[in-house]
Amino acid sequence: MLTSILSYFGFANCIVDFFSDYLIGRSTQYFWNSFLSGACDADVGMGQGSALSPILSALYIASLICIFEHRAQALR
């Protein structure tokens, strides 16, 4: 979905390709007290604390605002 949004907003193919590669093959583990889980796939979204999270969140929200705006205009 992220790559679709980036393409829709006209980002260069090299940026879309970067995020396609960045989101593939990621995994995470959970640590609680002395328990450590096995590795779990995490191919969706940005990691917590990533400097890119606010920027990419704004892009997701911008696409929703466009949808709402088009629907509001259709109701007029």
N, CA, C and O atoms as a Tripos MOL2 file, in Angstrom:
@<TRIPOS>MOLECULE
protein
  304   303    76     0     0
PROTEIN
NO_CHARGES

@<TRIPOS>ATOM
      1 N           0.8110   -1.1840    0.0000 N.3       1 MET1
      2 CA          0.0000    0.0000    0.0000 C.3       1 MET1
      3 C           0.8660    1.2650    0.0000 C.2       1 MET1
      4 O           0.5570    2.2340   -0.6920 O.2       1 MET1
      5 N           1.9350    1.2480    0.7680 N.am      2 LEU2
      6 CA          2.8120    2.4150    0.8200 C.3       2 LEU2
      7 C           3.3460    2.7390   -0.5560 C.2       2 LEU2
      8 O           3.3520    3.9040   -0.9530 O.2       2 LEU2
      9 N           3.7950    1.7410   -1.2960 N.am      3 THR3
     10 CA          4.3470    1.9960   -2.6150 C.3       3 THR3
     11 C           3.2810    2.5560   -3.5640 C.2       3 THR3
     12 O           3.5950    3.3770   -4.4260 O.2       3 THR3
     13 N           2.0480    2.1280   -3.4160 N.am      4 SER4
     14 CA          0.9550    2.6680   -4.2360 C.3       4 SER4
     15 C           0.7420    4.1480   -3.9350 C.2       4 SER4
     16 O           0.5470    4.9510   -4.8470 O.2       4 SER4
     17 N           0.7790    4.5040   -2.6540 N.am      5 ILE5
     18 CA          0.5940    5.8990   -2.2480 C.3       5 ILE5
     19 C           1.7340    6.7600   -2.7730 C.2       5 ILE5
     20 O           1.5040    7.8560   -3.2840 O.2       5 ILE5
     21 N           2.9630    6.2670   -2.6480 N.am      6 LEU6
     22 CA          4.1050    7.0310   -3.1350 C.3       6 LEU6
     23 C           4.0170    7.2350   -4.6480 C.2       6 LEU6
     24 O           4.3120    8.3210   -5.1480 O.2       6 LEU6
     25 N           3.6150    6.2040   -5.3680 N.am      7 SER7
     26 CA          3.4520    6.3300   -6.8210 C.3       7 SER7
     27 C           2.3480    7.3200   -7.1580 C.2       7 SER7
     28 O           2.4990    8.1430   -8.0610 O.2       7 SER7
     29 N           1.2340    7.2400   -6.4310 N.am      8 TYR8
     30 CA          0.0960    8.1300   -6.6740 C.3       8 TYR8
     31 C           0.4920    9.5960   -6.5120 C.2       8 TYR8
     32 O           0.0640   10.4480   -7.2910 O.2       8 TYR8
     33 N           1.3090    9.8870   -5.4990 N.am      9 PHE9
     34 CA          1.7300   11.2630   -5.2540 C.3       9 PHE9
     35 C           2.9110   11.6890   -6.1190 C.2       9 PHE9
     36 O           3.4270   12.7950   -5.9580 O.2       9 PHE9
     37 N           3.3390   10.8340   -7.0250 N.am     10 GLY10
     38 CA          4.3500   11.2220   -8.0070 C.3      10 GLY10
     39 C           5.7960   11.1110   -7.5660 C.2      10 GLY10
     40 O           6.6680   11.7470   -8.1600 O.2      10 GLY10
     41 N           6.0730   10.3210   -6.5420 N.am     11 PHE11
     42 CA          7.4560   10.1460   -6.1290 C.3      11 PHE11
     43 C           8.2160    9.3840   -7.2090 C.2      11 PHE11
     44 O           7.6370    8.5630   -7.9200 O.2      11 PHE11
     45 N           9.4920    9.6540   -7.3270 N.am     12 ALA12
     46 CA         10.3340    9.0000   -8.3270 C.3      12 ALA12
     47 C          10.3730    7.4890   -8.0900 C.2      12 ALA12
     48 O          10.2440    7.0160   -6.9610 O.2      12 ALA12
     49 N          10.5550    6.7500   -9.1820 N.am     13 ASN13
     50 CA         10.5990    5.2870   -9.0840 C.3      13 ASN13
     51 C          11.6980    4.7990   -8.1500 C.2      13 ASN13
     52 O          11.5290    3.7730   -7.4930 O.2      13 ASN13
     53 N          12.8220    5.5110   -8.0770 N.am     14 CYS14
     54 CA         13.9140    5.0740   -7.1970 C.3      14 CYS14
     55 C          13.4850    5.1260   -5.7280 C.2      14 CYS14
     56 O          13.9270    4.3000   -4.9300 O.2      14 CYS14
     57 N          12.6350    6.0780   -5.3660 N.am     15 ILE15
     58 CA         12.1370    6.1660   -3.9860 C.3      15 ILE15
     59 C          11.1240    5.0600   -3.7160 C.2      15 ILE15
     60 O          11.1570    4.4240   -2.6620 O.2      15 ILE15
     61 N          10.2310    4.8360   -4.6630 N.am     16 VAL16
     62 CA          9.2490    3.7560   -4.5190 C.3      16 VAL16
     63 C           9.9740    2.4170   -4.3960 C.2      16 VAL16
     64 O           9.6150    1.5950   -3.5530 O.2      16 VAL16
     65 N          10.9840    2.1940   -5.2230 N.am     17 ASP17
     66 CA         11.7650    0.9550   -5.1750 C.3      17 ASP17
     67 C          12.4980    0.8070   -3.8460 C.2      17 ASP17
     68 O          12.5740   -0.2910   -3.2940 O.2      17 ASP17
     69 N          13.0430    1.9230   -3.3280 N.am     18 PHE18
     70 CA         13.7330    1.8760   -2.0340 C.3      18 PHE18
     71 C          12.8000    1.3490   -0.9430 C.2      18 PHE18
     72 O          13.1760    0.4630   -0.1770 O.2      18 PHE18
     73 N          11.5720    1.9010   -0.8740 N.am     19 PHE19
     74 CA         10.6530    1.4680    0.1710 C.3      19 PHE19
     75 C          10.1480    0.0490   -0.0670 C.2      19 PHE19
     76 O           9.8600   -0.6710    0.8890 O.2      19 PHE19
     77 N          10.0390   -0.3570   -1.3190 N.am     20 SER20
     78 CA          9.6690   -1.7470   -1.5990 C.3      20 SER20
     79 C          10.7160   -2.6920   -1.0280 C.2      20 SER20
     80 O          10.3800   -3.6920   -0.3930 O.2      20 SER20
     81 N          11.9810   -2.3730   -1.2550 N.am     21 ASP21
     82 CA         13.0640   -3.2100   -0.7400 C.3      21 ASP21
     83 C          13.1940   -3.1060    0.7730 C.2      21 ASP21
     84 O          13.4850   -4.1000    1.4380 O.2      21 ASP21
     85 N          12.9820   -1.9160    1.3240 N.am     22 TYR22
     86 CA         13.1420   -1.6800    2.7640 C.3      22 TYR22
     87 C          12.1420   -2.4870    3.5820 C.2      22 TYR22
     88 O          12.4710   -2.9620    4.6700 O.2      22 TYR22
     89 N          10.9310   -2.6450    3.0720 N.am     23 LEU23
     90 CA          9.8820   -3.3050    3.8390 C.3      23 LEU23
     91 C           9.8750   -4.8260    3.6990 C.2      23 LEU23
     92 O           9.0780   -5.4950    4.3570 O.2      23 LEU23
     93 N          10.7380   -5.3820    2.8630 N.am     24 ILE24
     94 CA         10.7580   -6.8280    2.6340 C.3      24 ILE24
     95 C          11.8150   -7.4790    3.5130 C.2      24 ILE24
     96 O          12.9220   -6.9610    3.6630 O.2      24 ILE24
     97 N          11.4620   -8.6180    4.0880 N.am     25 GLY25
     98 CA         12.4230   -9.4060    4.8480 C.3      25 GLY25
     99 C          12.7310   -8.8780    6.2350 C.2      25 GLY25
    100 O          13.7460   -9.2590    6.8180 O.2      25 GLY25
    101 N          11.8910   -8.0140    6.7830 N.am     26 ARG26
    102 CA         12.1210   -7.4970    8.1320 C.3      26 ARG26
    103 C          11.4920   -8.4400    9.1500 C.2      26 ARG26
    104 O          10.4980   -9.1070    8.8640 O.2      26 ARG26
    105 N          12.0730   -8.4850   10.3180 N.am     27 SER27
    106 CA         11.5010   -9.3010   11.3930 C.3      27 SER27
    107 C          11.6920   -8.5880   12.7240 C.2      27 SER27
    108 O          12.4600   -7.6310   12.8310 O.2      27 SER27
    109 N          10.9790   -9.0720   13.7300 N.am     28 THR28
    110 CA         11.0780   -8.4770   15.0610 C.3      28 THR28
    111 C          11.0070   -9.5830   16.1050 C.2      28 THR28
    112 O          10.5260  -10.6820   15.8310 O.2      28 THR28
    113 N          11.4850   -9.2820   17.2880 N.am     29 GLN29
    114 CA         11.3780  -10.1820   18.4320 C.3      29 GLN29
    115 C          10.8440   -9.3850   19.6090 C.2      29 GLN29
    116 O          11.0280   -8.1700   19.6910 O.2      29 GLN29
    117 N          10.1830  -10.0830   20.5160 N.am     30 TYR30
    118 CA          9.6180   -9.4280   21.6930 C.3      30 TYR30
    119 C          10.3070   -9.9460   22.9350 C.2      30 TYR30
    120 O          10.5250  -11.1470   23.0920 O.2      30 TYR30
    121 N          10.6470   -9.0180   23.8170 N.am     31 PHE31
    122 CA         11.3320   -9.3550   25.0620 C.3      31 PHE31
    123 C          10.4950   -8.8550   26.2250 C.2      31 PHE31
    124 O          10.1780   -7.6680   26.2910 O.2      31 PHE31
    125 N          10.1310   -9.7420   27.1440 N.am     32 TRP32
    126 CA          9.3280   -9.3900   28.3150 C.3      32 TRP32
    127 C           9.9300  -10.0880   29.5150 C.2      32 TRP32
    128 O           9.9590  -11.3180   29.5630 O.2      32 TRP32
    129 N          10.4180   -9.3180   30.4960 N.am     33 ASN33
    130 CA         11.1390   -9.8570   31.6510 C.3      33 ASN33
    131 C          12.2680  -10.7400   31.1470 C.2      33 ASN33
    132 O          13.2080  -10.2270   30.5410 O.2      33 ASN33
    133 N          12.2130  -12.0410   31.3720 N.am     34 SER34
    134 CA         13.2860  -12.9120   30.8980 C.3      34 SER34
    135 C          12.8750  -13.7320   29.6780 C.2      34 SER34
    136 O          13.6310  -14.5950   29.2310 O.2      34 SER34
    137 N          11.6820  -13.4730   29.1350 N.am     35 PHE35
    138 CA         11.1930  -14.2220   27.9780 C.3      35 PHE35
    139 C          11.5650  -13.5000   26.6830 C.2      35 PHE35
    140 O          11.3420  -12.2960   26.5560 O.2      35 PHE35
    141 N          12.1240  -14.2260   25.7320 N.am     36 LEU36
    142 CA         12.4300  -13.7000   24.4090 C.3      36 LEU36
    143 C          11.7020  -14.5650   23.3890 C.2      36 LEU36
    144 O          11.9180  -15.7750   23.3220 O.2      36 LEU36
    145 N          10.8430  -13.9410   22.5980 N.am     37 SER37
    146 CA         10.0840  -14.6850   21.5920 C.3      37 SER37
    147 C          10.9720  -15.0530   20.4170 C.2      37 SER37
    148 O          12.0920  -14.5610   20.2820 O.2      37 SER37
    149 N          10.4530  -15.9180   19.5810 N.am     38 GLY38
    150 CA         11.1050  -16.2070   18.3130 C.3      38 GLY38
    151 C          10.9200  -15.0330   17.3670 C.2      38 GLY38
    152 O          10.1600  -14.1080   17.6540 O.2      38 GLY38
    153 N          11.6040  -15.0730   16.2610 N.am     39 ALA39
    154 CA         11.4850  -13.9980   15.2780 C.3      39 ALA39
    155 C          10.1240  -14.0700   14.5870 C.2      39 ALA39
    156 O           9.6590  -15.1510   14.2260 O.2      39 ALA39
    157 N           9.4900  -12.9070   14.4070 N.am     40 CYS40
    158 CA          8.2020  -12.7930   13.7210 C.3      40 CYS40
    159 C           8.3810  -11.8640   12.5260 C.2      40 CYS40
    160 O           9.0940  -10.8650   12.6150 O.2      40 CYS40
    161 N           7.7370  -12.1910   11.4070 N.am     41 ASP41
    162 CA          7.8000  -11.3240   10.2340 C.3      41 ASP41
    163 C           7.2280   -9.9520   10.5520 C.2      41 ASP41
    164 O           6.2310   -9.8360   11.2640 O.2      41 ASP41
    165 N           7.8590   -8.9210   10.0230 N.am     42 ALA42
    166 CA          7.4000   -7.5350   10.2210 C.3      42 ALA42
    167 C           7.5600   -6.7730    8.9140 C.2      42 ALA42
    168 O           8.2430   -5.7500    8.8560 O.2      42 ALA42
    169 N           6.9210   -7.2850    7.8620 N.am     43 ASP43
    170 CA          7.0660   -6.6910    6.5340 C.3      43 ASP43
    171 C           6.1310   -5.5060    6.2890 C.2      43 ASP43
    172 O           6.1340   -4.9500    5.1910 O.2      43 ASP43
    173 N           5.3410   -5.1090    7.2690 N.am     44 VAL44
    174 CA          4.3570   -4.0490    7.0730 C.3      44 VAL44
    175 C           4.7150   -2.8670    7.9700 C.2      44 VAL44
    176 O           4.9600   -3.0420    9.1640 O.2      44 VAL44
    177 N           4.7460   -1.6720    7.3990 N.am     45 GLY45
    178 CA          4.9260   -0.4570    8.1810 C.3      45 GLY45
    179 C           6.3630   -0.1680    8.5590 C.2      45 GLY45
    180 O           7.2770   -0.9280    8.2390 O.2      45 GLY45
    181 N           6.5400    0.9320    9.2380 N.am     46 MET46
    182 CA          7.8400    1.3880    9.7050 C.3      46 MET46
    183 C           8.0890    0.8850   11.1110 C.2      46 MET46
    184 O           7.1490    0.6560   11.8710 O.2      46 MET46
    185 N           9.3340    0.7160   11.4530 N.am     47 GLY47
    186 CA          9.6810    0.3400   12.8060 C.3      47 GLY47
    187 C           9.4180    1.4760   13.7750 C.2      47 GLY47
    188 O           9.5020    2.6490   13.4110 O.2      47 GLY47
    189 N           9.1000    1.1240   15.0060 N.am     48 GLN48
    190 CA          8.8270    2.1380   16.0180 C.3      48 GLN48
    191 C          10.0750    2.9820   16.2350 C.2      48 GLN48
    192 O          11.1800    2.4540   16.3570 O.2      48 GLN48
    193 N           9.8930    4.2790   16.2800 N.am     49 GLY49
    194 CA         11.0070    5.1890   16.5060 C.3      49 GLY49
    195 C          11.7620    5.5710   15.2480 C.2      49 GLY49
    196 O          12.7380    6.3180   15.3190 O.2      49 GLY49
    197 N          11.3320    5.0750   14.1000 N.am     50 SER50
    198 CA         12.0050    5.4160   12.8520 C.3      50 SER50
    199 C          11.8040    6.8970   12.5520 C.2      50 SER50
    200 O          10.7160    7.4360   12.7600 O.2      50 SER50
    201 N          12.8410    7.5450   12.0680 N.am     51 ALA51
    202 CA         12.7350    8.9560   11.7000 C.3      51 ALA51
    203 C          11.7750    9.1590   10.5300 C.2      51 ALA51
    204 O          11.2800   10.2670   10.3230 O.2      51 ALA51
    205 N          11.5090    8.1060    9.7680 N.am     52 LEU52
    206 CA         10.6060    8.2040    8.6280 C.3      52 LEU52
    207 C           9.1320    8.0710    9.0170 C.2      52 LEU52
    208 O           8.2560    8.4150    8.2250 O.2      52 LEU52
    209 N           8.8520    7.5860   10.2010 N.am     53 SER53
    210 CA          7.4610    7.3500   10.6110 C.3      53 SER53
    211 C           6.5570    8.5680   10.4830 C.2      53 SER53
    212 O           5.4770    8.4380    9.9070 O.2      53 SER53
    213 N           6.9300    9.7440   10.9840 N.am     54 PRO54
    214 CA          6.0300   10.9040   10.8560 C.3      54 PRO54
    215 C           5.7740   11.2980    9.4040 C.2      54 PRO54
    216 O           4.6570   11.6780    9.0520 O.2      54 PRO54
    217 N           6.7910   11.2100    8.5700 N.am     55 ILE55
    218 CA          6.6390   11.5880    7.1680 C.3      55 ILE55
    219 C           5.7010   10.6210    6.4570 C.2      55 ILE55
    220 O           4.7990   11.0430    5.7330 O.2      55 ILE55
    221 N           5.9130    9.3320    6.6620 N.am     56 LEU56
    222 CA          5.0800    8.3400    5.9900 C.3      56 LEU56
    223 C           3.6580    8.3420    6.5430 C.2      56 LEU56
    224 O           2.7120    8.0870    5.7970 O.2      56 LEU56
    225 N           3.4900    8.6190    7.8120 N.am     57 SER57
    226 CA          2.1500    8.7450    8.3830 C.3      57 SER57
    227 C           1.4040    9.9020    7.7370 C.2      57 SER57
    228 O           0.2140    9.7900    7.4420 O.2      57 SER57
    229 N           2.0960   11.0070    7.5170 N.am     58 ALA58
    230 CA          1.4680   12.1600    6.8730 C.3      58 ALA58
    231 C           1.0330   11.8210    5.4490 C.2      58 ALA58
    232 O          -0.0060   12.2990    4.9930 O.2      58 ALA58
    233 N           1.8080   11.0100    4.7440 N.am     59 LEU59
    234 CA          1.4240   10.6080    3.3920 C.3      59 LEU59
    235 C           0.1820    9.7320    3.4060 C.2      59 LEU59
    236 O          -0.6970    9.8880    2.5590 O.2      59 LEU59
    237 N           0.1010    8.8100    4.3630 N.am     60 TYR60
    238 CA         -1.1060    7.9800    4.4910 C.3      60 TYR60
    239 C          -2.3200    8.8550    4.7720 C.2      60 TYR60
    240 O          -3.3730    8.6820    4.1580 O.2      60 TYR60
    241 N          -2.1700    9.7970    5.7030 N.am     61 ILE61
    242 CA         -3.2830   10.6640    6.0800 C.3      61 ILE61
    243 C          -3.6740   11.5670    4.9100 C.2      61 ILE61
    244 O          -4.8600   11.8270    4.7060 O.2      61 ILE61
    245 N          -2.7070   12.0410    4.1480 N.am     62 ALA62
    246 CA         -3.0090   12.9060    3.0020 C.3      62 ALA62
    247 C          -3.8820   12.1830    1.9880 C.2      62 ALA62
    248 O          -4.7860   12.7870    1.4100 O.2      62 ALA62
    249 N          -3.6280   10.9120    1.7660 N.am     63 SER63
    250 CA         -4.4550   10.1720    0.8170 C.3      63 SER63
    251 C          -5.8800   10.0180    1.3400 C.2      63 SER63
    252 O          -6.8270   10.0630    0.5540 O.2      63 SER63
    253 N          -6.0540    9.8390    2.6390 N.am     64 LEU64
    254 CA         -7.3960    9.7630    3.2150 C.3      64 LEU64
    255 C          -8.1240   11.1030    3.0950 C.2      64 LEU64
    256 O          -9.3210   11.1420    2.8120 O.2      64 LEU64
    257 N          -7.4020   12.1860    3.3090 N.am     65 ILE65
    258 CA         -8.0100   13.5120    3.1780 C.3      65 ILE65
    259 C          -8.4880   13.7260    1.7430 C.2      65 ILE65
    260 O          -9.5550   14.3030    1.5350 O.2      65 ILE65
    261 N          -7.7300   13.2780    0.7630 N.am     66 CYS66
    262 CA         -8.1540   13.3950   -0.6420 C.3      66 CYS66
    263 C          -9.4430   12.6210   -0.8890 C.2      66 CYS66
    264 O         -10.3380   13.1130   -1.5750 O.2      66 CYS66
    265 N          -9.5450   11.4240   -0.3400 N.am     67 ILE67
    266 CA        -10.7580   10.6170   -0.4980 C.3      67 ILE67
    267 C         -11.9460   11.3220    0.1300 C.2      67 ILE67
    268 O         -13.0060   11.4200   -0.4880 O.2      67 ILE67
    269 N         -11.7830   11.8130    1.3470 N.am     68 PHE68
    270 CA        -12.8680   12.5220    2.0310 C.3      68 PHE68
    271 C         -13.2830   13.7710    1.2620 C.2      68 PHE68
    272 O         -14.4710   14.0720    1.1570 O.2      68 PHE68
    273 N         -12.3050   14.4950    0.7270 N.am     69 GLU69
    274 CA        -12.6120   15.7150   -0.0170 C.3      69 GLU69
    275 C         -13.4230   15.3950   -1.2720 C.2      69 GLU69
    276 O         -14.3920   16.0910   -1.5720 O.2      69 GLU69
    277 N         -13.0410   14.3580   -2.0030 N.am     70 HIS70
    278 CA        -13.7900   13.9680   -3.2040 C.3      70 HIS70
    279 C         -15.2190   13.5420   -2.8600 C.2      70 HIS70
    280 O         -16.1620   13.8880   -3.5720 O.2      70 HIS70
    281 N         -15.3720   12.8030   -1.7830 N.am     71 ARG71
    282 CA        -16.7150   12.3640   -1.3800 C.3      71 ARG71
    283 C         -17.5650   13.5370   -0.9010 C.2      71 ARG71
    284 O         -18.7680   13.5710   -1.1600 O.2      71 ARG71
    285 N         -16.9610   14.4910   -0.2120 N.am     72 ALA72
    286 CA        -17.7080   15.6550    0.2490 C.3      72 ALA72
    287 C         -18.1640   16.4950   -0.9300 C.2      72 ALA72
    288 O         -19.2760   17.0220   -0.9210 O.2      72 ALA72
    289 N         -17.3250   16.6250   -1.9380 N.am     73 GLN73
    290 CA        -17.7050   17.3870   -3.1380 C.3      73 GLN73
    291 C         -18.8300   16.6780   -3.8850 C.2      73 GLN73
    292 O         -19.6890   17.3410   -4.4680 O.2      73 GLN73
    293 N         -18.8440   15.3710   -3.8810 N.am     74 ALA74
    294 CA        -19.8890   14.6130   -4.5730 C.3      74 ALA74
    295 C         -21.2430   14.7690   -3.8710 C.2      74 ALA74
    296 O         -22.2850   14.6400   -4.5130 O.2      74 ALA74
    297 N         -21.2400   15.0450   -2.5660 N.am     75 LEU75
    298 CA        -22.4820   15.2040   -1.8030 C.3      75 LEU75
    299 C         -23.0980   16.5900   -1.9900 C.2      75 LEU75
    300 O         -24.2670   16.7880   -1.6610 O.2      75 LEU75
    301 N         -22.3490   17.5340   -2.5010 N.am     76 ARG76
    302 CA        -22.8440   18.9200   -2.6410 C.3      76 ARG76
    303 C         -23.8080   19.0540   -3.7560 C.2      76 ARG76
    304 O         -24.3150   20.1480   -4.0060 O.2      76 ARG76
@<TRIPOS>BOND
     1     1     2 1
     2     2     3 1
     3     3     4 2
     4     3     5 am
     5     5     6 1
     6     6     7 1
     7     7     8 2
     8     7     9 am
     9     9    10 1
    10    10    11 1
    11    11    12 2
    12    11    13 am
    13    13    14 1
    14    14    15 1
    15    15    16 2
    16    15    17 am
    17    17    18 1
    18    18    19 1
    19    19    20 2
    20    19    21 am
    21    21    22 1
    22    22    23 1
    23    23    24 2
    24    23    25 am
    25    25    26 1
    26    26    27 1
    27    27    28 2
    28    27    29 am
    29    29    30 1
    30    30    31 1
    31    31    32 2
    32    31    33 am
    33    33    34 1
    34    34    35 1
    35    35    36 2
    36    35    37 am
    37    37    38 1
    38    38    39 1
    39    39    40 2
    40    39    41 am
    41    41    42 1
    42    42    43 1
    43    43    44 2
    44    43    45 am
    45    45    46 1
    46    46    47 1
    47    47    48 2
    48    47    49 am
    49    49    50 1
    50    50    51 1
    51    51    52 2
    52    51    53 am
    53    53    54 1
    54    54    55 1
    55    55    56 2
    56    55    57 am
    57    57    58 1
    58    58    59 1
    59    59    60 2
    60    59    61 am
    61    61    62 1
    62    62    63 1
    63    63    64 2
    64    63    65 am
    65    65    66 1
    66    66    67 1
    67    67    68 2
    68    67    69 am
    69    69    70 1
    70    70    71 1
    71    71    72 2
    72    71    73 am
    73    73    74 1
    74    74    75 1
    75    75    76 2
    76    75    77 am
    77    77    78 1
    78    78    79 1
    79    79    80 2
    80    79    81 am
    81    81    82 1
    82    82    83 1
    83    83    84 2
    84    83    85 am
    85    85    86 1
    86    86    87 1
    87    87    88 2
    88    87    89 am
    89    89    90 1
    90    90    91 1
    91    91    92 2
    92    91    93 am
    93    93    94 1
    94    94    95 1
    95    95    96 2
    96    95    97 am
    97    97    98 1
    98    98    99 1
    99    99   100 2
   100    99   101 am
   101   101   102 1
   102   102   103 1
   103   103   104 2
   104   103   105 am
   105   105   106 1
   106   106   107 1
   107   107   108 2
   108   107   109 am
   109   109   110 1
   110   110   111 1
   111   111   112 2
   112   111   113 am
   113   113   114 1
   114   114   115 1
   115   115   116 2
   116   115   117 am
   117   117   118 1
   118   118   119 1
   119   119   120 2
   120   119   121 am
   121   121   122 1
   122   122   123 1
   123   123   124 2
   124   123   125 am
   125   125   126 1
   126   126   127 1
   127   127   128 2
   128   127   129 am
   129   129   130 1
   130   130   131 1
   131   131   132 2
   132   131   133 am
   133   133   134 1
   134   134   135 1
   135   135   136 2
   136   135   137 am
   137   137   138 1
   138   138   139 1
   139   139   140 2
   140   139   141 am
   141   141   142 1
   142   142   143 1
   143   143   144 2
   144   143   145 am
   145   145   146 1
   146   146   147 1
   147   147   148 2
   148   147   149 am
   149   149   150 1
   150   150   151 1
   151   151   152 2
   152   151   153 am
   153   153   154 1
   154   154   155 1
   155   155   156 2
   156   155   157 am
   157   157   158 1
   158   158   159 1
   159   159   160 2
   160   159   161 am
   161   161   162 1
   162   162   163 1
   163   163   164 2
   164   163   165 am
   165   165   166 1
   166   166   167 1
   167   167   168 2
   168   167   169 am
   169   169   170 1
   170   170   171 1
   171   171   172 2
   172   171   173 am
   173   173   174 1
   174   174   175 1
   175   175   176 2
   176   175   177 am
   177   177   178 1
   178   178   179 1
   179   179   180 2
   180   179   181 am
   181   181   182 1
   182   182   183 1
   183   183   184 2
   184   183   185 am
   185   185   186 1
   186   186   187 1
   187   187   188 2
   188   187   189 am
   189   189   190 1
   190   190   191 1
   191   191   192 2
   192   191   193 am
   193   193   194 1
   194   194   195 1
   195   195   196 2
   196   195   197 am
   197   197   198 1
   198   198   199 1
   199   199   200 2
   200   199   201 am
   201   201   202 1
   202   202   203 1
   203   203   204 2
   204   203   205 am
   205   205   206 1
   206   206   207 1
   207   207   208 2
   208   207   209 am
   209   209   210 1
   210   210   211 1
   211   211   212 2
   212   211   213 am
   213   213   214 1
   214   214   215 1
   215   215   216 2
   216   215   217 am
   217   217   218 1
   218   218   219 1
   219   219   220 2
   220   219   221 am
   221   221   222 1
   222   222   223 1
   223   223   224 2
   224   223   225 am
   225   225   226 1
   226   226   227 1
   227   227   228 2
   228   227   229 am
   229   229   230 1
   230   230   231 1
   231   231   232 2
   232   231   233 am
   233   233   234 1
   234   234   235 1
   235   235   236 2
   236   235   237 am
   237   237   238 1
   238   238   239 1
   239   239   240 2
   240   239   241 am
   241   241   242 1
   242   242   243 1
   243   243   244 2
   244   243   245 am
   245   245   246 1
   246   246   247 1
   247   247   248 2
   248   247   249 am
   249   249   250 1
   250   250   251 1
   251   251   252 2
   252   251   253 am
   253   253   254 1
   254   254   255 1
   255   255   256 2
   256   255   257 am
   257   257   258 1
   258   258   259 1
   259   259   260 2
   260   259   261 am
   261   261   262 1
   262   262   263 1
   263   263   264 2
   264   263   265 am
   265   265   266 1
   266   266   267 1
   267   267   268 2
   268   267   269 am
   269   269   270 1
   270   270   271 1
   271   271   272 2
   272   271   273 am
   273   273   274 1
   274   274   275 1
   275   275   276 2
   276   275   277 am
   277   277   278 1
   278   278   279 1
   279   279   280 2
   280   279   281 am
   281   281   282 1
   282   282   283 1
   283   283   284 2
   284   283   285 am
   285   285   286 1
   286   286   287 1
   287   287   288 2
   288   287   289 am
   289   289   290 1
   290   290   291 1
   291   291   292 2
   292   291   293 am
   293   293   294 1
   294   294   295 1
   295   295   296 2
   296   295   297 am
   297   297   298 1
   298   298   299 1
   299   299   300 2
   300   299   301 am
   301   301   302 1
   302   302   303 1
   303   303   304 2
@<TRIPOS>SUBSTRUCTURE
     1 MET1         2 RESIDUE 1 A MET
     2 LEU2         6 RESIDUE 1 A LEU
     3 THR3        10 RESIDUE 1 A THR
     4 SER4        14 RESIDUE 1 A SER
     5 ILE5        18 RESIDUE 1 A ILE
     6 LEU6        22 RESIDUE 1 A LEU
     7 SER7        26 RESIDUE 1 A SER
     8 TYR8        30 RESIDUE 1 A TYR
     9 PHE9        34 RESIDUE 1 A PHE
    10 GLY10       38 RESIDUE 1 A GLY
    11 PHE11       42 RESIDUE 1 A PHE
    12 ALA12       46 RESIDUE 1 A ALA
    13 ASN13       50 RESIDUE 1 A ASN
    14 CYS14       54 RESIDUE 1 A CYS
    15 ILE15       58 RESIDUE 1 A ILE
    16 VAL16       62 RESIDUE 1 A VAL
    17 ASP17       66 RESIDUE 1 A ASP
    18 PHE18       70 RESIDUE 1 A PHE
    19 PHE19       74 RESIDUE 1 A PHE
    20 SER20       78 RESIDUE 1 A SER
    21 ASP21       82 RESIDUE 1 A ASP
    22 TYR22       86 RESIDUE 1 A TYR
    23 LEU23       90 RESIDUE 1 A LEU
    24 ILE24       94 RESIDUE 1 A ILE
    25 GLY25       98 RESIDUE 1 A GLY
    26 ARG26      102 RESIDUE 1 A ARG
    27 SER27      106 RESIDUE 1 A SER
    28 THR28      110 RESIDUE 1 A THR
    29 GLN29      114 RESIDUE 1 A GLN
    30 TYR30      118 RESIDUE 1 A TYR
    31 PHE31      122 RESIDUE 1 A PHE
    32 TRP32      126 RESIDUE 1 A TRP
    33 ASN33      130 RESIDUE 1 A ASN
    34 SER34      134 RESIDUE 1 A SER
    35 PHE35      138 RESIDUE 1 A PHE
    36 LEU36      142 RESIDUE 1 A LEU
    37 SER37      146 RESIDUE 1 A SER
    38 GLY38      150 RESIDUE 1 A GLY
    39 ALA39      154 RESIDUE 1 A ALA
    40 CYS40      158 RESIDUE 1 A CYS
    41 ASP41      162 RESIDUE 1 A ASP
    42 ALA42      166 RESIDUE 1 A ALA
    43 ASP43      170 RESIDUE 1 A ASP
    44 VAL44      174 RESIDUE 1 A VAL
    45 GLY45      178 RESIDUE 1 A GLY
    46 MET46      182 RESIDUE 1 A MET
    47 GLY47      186 RESIDUE 1 A GLY
    48 GLN48      190 RESIDUE 1 A GLN
    49 GLY49      194 RESIDUE 1 A GLY
    50 SER50      198 RESIDUE 1 A SER
    51 ALA51      202 RESIDUE 1 A ALA
    52 LEU52      206 RESIDUE 1 A LEU
    53 SER53      210 RESIDUE 1 A SER
    54 PRO54      214 RESIDUE 1 A PRO
    55 ILE55      218 RESIDUE 1 A ILE
    56 LEU56      222 RESIDUE 1 A LEU
    57 SER57      226 RESIDUE 1 A SER
    58 ALA58      230 RESIDUE 1 A ALA
    59 LEU59      234 RESIDUE 1 A LEU
    60 TYR60      238 RESIDUE 1 A TYR
    61 ILE61      242 RESIDUE 1 A ILE
    62 ALA62      246 RESIDUE 1 A ALA
    63 SER63      250 RESIDUE 1 A SER
    64 LEU64      254 RESIDUE 1 A LEU
    65 ILE65      258 RESIDUE 1 A ILE
    66 CYS66      262 RESIDUE 1 A CYS
    67 ILE67      266 RESIDUE 1 A ILE
    68 PHE68      270 RESIDUE 1 A PHE
    69 GLU69      274 RESIDUE 1 A GLU
    70 HIS70      278 RESIDUE 1 A HIS
    71 ARG71      282 RESIDUE 1 A ARG
    72 ALA72      286 RESIDUE 1 A ALA
    73 GLN73      290 RESIDUE 1 A GLN
    74 ALA74      294 RESIDUE 1 A ALA
    75 LEU75      298 RESIDUE 1 A LEU
    76 ARG76      302 RESIDUE 1 A ARG
